[in-house]
């Protein structure tokens, strides 16, 4: 059985959602970054962390990829052009969406006050909006890759909620519809309940 360590109001949400989509048993241990429970298994102190037996896997995207490949779901087969397209979308979302949100978070509450540059957030919001608009225009069907939910949908869906929490500008109606499709999934609703 898998154990997921990390608070639901973080990238841990992605891993919990993935496991709910897969329908496999797991244990969730809420924990804050750099807490004793996290550093005991992962010296970097970052969340989420996935435990499987004695194996420790940090990083939400590495965990998602491992779980999807292992269970043969939420992904295109390795070595295919569709997988290359899926991976390109994943890396693009991490680079153009997730990293922009993370930079804004760092300058809002993560860095020590004397190291924060609050004015940078305005340019990050503009960059986020441009990147999201381009990406939204490339959605191939109900989901990014077409008919099936894949790893990049889980990452982008999480980022969509994160951007609202961070008070980023409202997204296009097309992106809002995309998020509604994701949030309407039973597995997503079960994951939201972890934070209640």
N, C-alpha and C positions, 0 to 999 in steps of 0.2 A: 504494500500500500504506500501511496505517496503521502508526504507531509509537506505542506506549504507554510512557510514562515514569512510573516509580514502583514502589516495593517492593510485593510481593504481600501483605504483612501490613498492608495499609492499604485504603482505599477503592479503590485500584487493582484489587483483586481483582474488584470489580463489573464493571469495564470488560473485564478479561481474560475473565471468565465470559461476558459478553455477546458478545464477539467469538467465543469458542468456540461458543456457541449458534448464532451466525449462520453459522459455518463460512467466514469470510472470512480471507484471509492478513493477518498483521500481524507486526511485530517488537516484542519486549518488551525494554525497557532498565530493569533494576532501578536505582532511585536513591532516595536519602533526601530528605525535604523539605528545602528550602533548600540543597540541594547545588548545586555549580557547574553540573552538567548540567541541573538543573531551572531554576535562575534564569537560565540562558542563553536559555531559550525562554519562561519565564513569570516575570516579575519578582516576583510574590507568593511564589514558591518553594513553592507547595502542590502536592501530588500527589493524584490522577493528572493527567497532561497527555496529550492525544491530539494527534499531529501528522498532518496530511494535506497533503502537499506543503508549501507555505509557511504554511498555516493552523495555528493553535495554539488548541486548545480545552481550557481548564481546567475543573475541577469534574466529579465523577463523574456526577451526575444530568444535567447538560447533555450530557455525552458519550453517556450511555446513550440519551437522548432523540434526539439527532442520529443515532446509529447505527441505532436502531430505525426511525425515520422514513425514513432513507435506504434501508434494506434491506427495508422493509415487513414486518418481523417483530418479535415480542416487544412489540407495541403494537396498540392499537385505532386505526382511522383518525382523523386530525385532523378536528375539526368534528362529531364524532358524540357522542351522549350517553354511549356506552361510553367514549370517550376522556376525557370530562369526569369520569366515575367513576374511571377509571384514574388521571388526574392528581390527583384528590382523594385517592385512596389513597396515591399517591407523596408528596404534600405532607404528608399526615398522618403517614406513617412517618418522614419527615425531621423533622417537628416533635415527634412524641411518642415516637419510639424512638431514632433516630439522634442527635438533639440531646442526649438524656439520657445516652446512652453517651459522647458527646463531652465533655459537662460533667464526667462522672466521670473520664475520661481526663485532662482538663486539671488536675483537682485531685489526680491520682495521680502524673503524671510529666511533664506538658508545661509547666505554669507553673513559674516559679522557686519553690523551696521556701518562701520567705517569703510568697508570694502564695497558696499552697495552703490550702484549708479542708477537711481530710480528713473532718470530721464531716458535710459536705454529702452525702457518698456514700450514707449510710443513707437519707436522704430521696429521693435520686435512684433508688435501688434500689426503693423502694416505689412511686414514680411510674411507673417502667418496668414493674413487675409489673402495676399497674392498667391501664396503657395497652395492654400486650400482651394481657392477658386480654380486654379489650373488642374489640380488633382480631381476635384469634383466633376469637372468636364470630361474626365476619362473613365468614369464609372461605367462598366460594361453591361450591367444588368441590375438586378436587385442588389448585387454585391460587387465589390471591386473587380473580381475575376470573372463575373458573370452570374451564373445561377447558384453557385455554391459559396457558402461562407468559408473564408480561409484566414490564415494568420494575419495578413495585413488588415482585414476587416476588424479583427479583435483589437489590434493596436490603434487603428484610426478611430474606432468606436470609443475606446477609452480616452483618446486625446480629445474627441469631441466633447465629452463631459468635462474633462480637465479644463478646456478652454472656456467653458461657461463659468466654472467655479473661479477661474482666474480673471473673469470679467473681460475677456477678449471680445472683439466686435462680433455681432451676430453674423452667422453664416448665411449663405444663400438658401432659398427655399428648397432647392434640389438637395443640398447637404442635410438640411433639417429632415426632409423626407427619408433620406438614407439612414440617418440616426434613428428615426422612428421605427424603421424596419428592424434595425439591430436591437433596439430596446424592447421591441415587441416579442422577441424570442424568449421562450420559457427559461432557457439556461441563463440569459441575461438577468431576468427577473429574480431567479434564485440567487444569483451572485449579489445583486443589490441588497438582498435580505441579510447578507453577512455584515453589512454596515449599519443595520438598523439596531 
